[in-house]
Amino acid sequence: MLDPSVYPDRFARDHLPPLPLWPQFDGLEALGYPKRFNAAVELIDRQVAAGFGPRLAIRTPAATWTYAQLLDKANRIAAVLRDDLGLVPGNRVLLRSANNAMKAAAWLGVLKAGGIAVATMPLLRAQELSYMLGKARVQFALCDARLTDELDRAAASAPALKTIAFHSDAADGLEARMARKSGDFDNVIPSHDDVSLIAFTSGTTGLSKATVHFHRDVLAIADCLPRHILKPVPDDVFLGSAPFAFTFGLGAMLVFPLRFGGSAVMLEQPTPEAMLAAIEREGVSRLFTVPTLYRAMSPLAAGYDVSSLKSCISSGEHMPLAVFEGWYRATGVRLMNSIGSTEMLHGFLINQDTQHIPGAVGRAAPGYRAMVVDDDMNPLPPGQVGRLAVRGPTGCRYLDDVDRQQKYVQDGWNLTGDAFETDAAGNFWYHARTDDMIVSAGYNISGAEVEGVLLQHVSVAECAVVGLPNEERGQIVAAYVVLREGVVNGEAMRQELQELVKAQIAPYKYPRAIEFVTALPKTITGKIQRSALRDGR
């Protein structure tokens, strides 16, 4: 049962799935949250009240803000939204910007005013933004002045949208409006299960899905995995590559550091060189990024001082063993493989024992339960590949999408769309997205396993493996390979890679087709779009 809401705008609440379709939420009582609180207040106001005001919260190449300064900015933004734009609790506010200090303050300000944050990727175009504006019925937007063009075009489909630009010296820009506010704000204190944000999935298989998360969910992602496994302290410095719209980035770059009194380094363009330079310059201790970037940083790491790193978390997509080994050789730090989803808001499986079981995704994070099931939701024994089912204090709620809700949530469990198996010790091992499993001549083949072998070859920079239709075998294993600069492709290299796979794993898994490409199609979060390869795009 939902607790009474203080939000006069009930759109998001009224378009939640019917309660019988919700997942079961485990562990909420153990977290001990009150019935009413504002997640942003817990993240920033409480820290200032506890004496953290003078400590650094946000670090960027352009500026550094203390907790007190960040609170002041967030309060002023909340006042602009309420007083200048007329926001009432429950209204949706689109945020369009790369990761920077103003975006952090804007996200917090939206929640403090009772708004619902709808963060977007900075590379999205008008068509994608228009879809999001319509799906979430967005009324307001705070947009980096450098990114207004596409939003202005998208606004043609939402004529009532009110937009304010920041990083602007305009008289009606956000900074000018903030300067006219006092810095004090009477926070909205909603129900713990009022909506705080709407996050859109990366849309690797079609239109993005809108996922809905409560104020309690924002705190839960910090109070489970990081609190019990990473054990952050106030001196920790966090760095990640993902934008806030990718909820892996929201947790790593805002929620986690603020929850534990640490600080976040925010880069608008997180290239491998910029990431490594930031680690050295800022003394980064907690690093969160995707396997692709870890692989790109590994050969460059020797040129930087990365001795401050205490933990490095990989997520976003499967981490091949070659990435783990390359990063360890380069830095002496073992990557912690993890998996999460936008539907669950953040990570729910993580490998803590990286020294003894590299390559595994480990076990369920504290507060979560996980199992591998068949198509009828029966648990499978170790060694059998099936569907990953998860539940914990967070879970899937699609906005106004009953059909998808029924597929993702079954018997109270969240079915993430990933194919896994467990071993005898209870560790989870990733195989593929369930729609990426390859069935060739009756054999089930994990594309991720084949990719892991191909990436061991010194000449391979990146690769993706998919199943392609074949009249004789049903499907064949096909590999799309990006070679390192200067390496000559051709039949000799193709045969060399095929023989490598045959020598490492069962010969029937070898890629019968190998195409050398200059780049792989990716989403804006860095995930490889295997569906595009299957479709010939």
Summary of the structure (lengths in Angstrom):
residues: 537
radius of gyration: 23.1
end to end distance: 45.5
largest distance: 72.7
contacts: 1914
relative contact order: 0.10
helix: 35%
strand: 25%
